[in-house]
Amino acid sequence: MSEIPTPPPSEPTAPAAPAVITYDDFAKIDLRVAKVLHAQPHPNADKLLVLKIDLGFEQRQICAGIVGHYTPEQLVGKNIVVVANLAPRKMRGEVSQGMLLAASNSDHTRVIVLTPDQPIEPGSKIS
C-alpha cells in the first residue's frame, strides 16, 4: 500500500487589493473630528451602539458595530474620526447619519476606534 504524499504547506496569500480610486473620488469624503456626547446599546441589535456626536456645527446620531470592543462609557467624551457626508441610513430601525472610522485585525477580534492623538475641536476637517 502506498502513502498519499502530503502537499507542501501553502504560502499565505495577500488579501485582494481594493479597487483603486482617484484623488477626486477621495476628495469627496468629508472626514471630521466628532466628540461623542452620549452612547447606548442599540435597542434592536446586539452588536451596535447608538452614538450622539457633536460635529462642531451640528449634532448627529450614528450607529457603530463595536459592541464587544467598546462600552458606551469608554466612548463618551472621546474625540473620534467620522465620515460626515455619508448618506443617512436606517440600521435596525435607528437612523445613522455618518460612520466612525476604526481599524481591525484580519479576523476582527481587535477593533480600535480612530482618534486624534491630541485634543482638537469637534468639526475639525481631516485631510
HELIX and SHEET records of a PDB file:
HELIX    1   1 TYR A   23  ALA A   27  1                                   5    
HELIX    2   2 PRO A   72  LEU A   75  1                                   4    
SHEET    1   A 5 GLN A  59  ALA A  64  0                                        
SHEET    2   A 5 LEU A  49  ASP A  54 -1                                        
SHEET    3   A 5 LEU A  31  PRO A  41 -1                                        
SHEET    4   A 5 ASN A  79  VAL A  83 -1                                        
SHEET    5   A 5 MET A  99  LEU A 100 -1                                        
SHEET    1   B 4 GLN A  59  ALA A  64  0                                        
SHEET    2   B 4 LEU A  49  ASP A  54 -1                                        
SHEET    3   B 4 LEU A  31  PRO A  41 -1                                        
SHEET    4   B 4 LYS A 125  ILE A 126 -1                                        
SHEET    1   C 2 ARG A  89  MET A  91  0                                        
SHEET    2   C 2 GLU A  94  SER A  96 -1                                        
SHEET    1   D 2 ALA A 102  SER A 104  0                                        
SHEET    2   D 2 VAL A 111  VAL A 113 -1                                        
END                                                                             
